[in-house]
């Protein structure tokens, strides 16, 4: 029991640094969710243009539509997950 007490005393100085790191993350990223919305919208627009171009050229777009759609959804969900993870 006496051997555990000195380890508790050594572990305490890390708490302020963790709080400082958390506040730095909250101040640096204004809103991860808003950023993910913007990136997802850009991915959707680029995907729409690529699919439209392939469709007009007569190429098969059946595999491209779900790929671009789910990549956009992935970015949305990743932004929501990271904002909840870091408490932003």
C-alpha positions, -999 to +999 in steps of 0.1 A: +000+000+000+029+023+007+043+017-028+012+030-045+011+064-029+042+078-045+029+068-080-004+087-073+016+118-064+036+116-097+006+112-119-011+144-108+009+170-129-005+156-161-041+167-155-036+204-163-017+195-195-046+173-206-071+201-199-049+226-218-047+202-248-085+198-247-090+236-247-065+240-275-084+215-297-117+232-289-102+266-298-084+254-329-113+236-346-143+260-346-167+233-357-156+199-370-192+192-381-194+224-402-160+215-418-173+180-426-204+195-442-183+217-465-160+189-475-189+165-480-206+190-503-175+195-523-171+157-527-207+155-538-203+182-564-172+167-578-188+133-579-219+147-596-197+163-623-176+131-628-207+109-630-225+133-654-194+134-676-191+096-677-228+093-684-226+117-713-197+097-727-218+066-726-198+048-699-212+027-671-218+047-640-235+020-619-204+016-597-195+053-595-228+065-580-226+045-548-188+051-545-192+089-546-224+088-524-209+067-497-176+087-497-197+118-490-216+100-462-184+088-447-170+123-445-202+135-428-202+106-403-164+111-396-170+148-388-198+140-364-178+113-348-147+134-343-168+163-329-183+140-304-150+124-296-132+157-289-163+175-275-161+202-300 
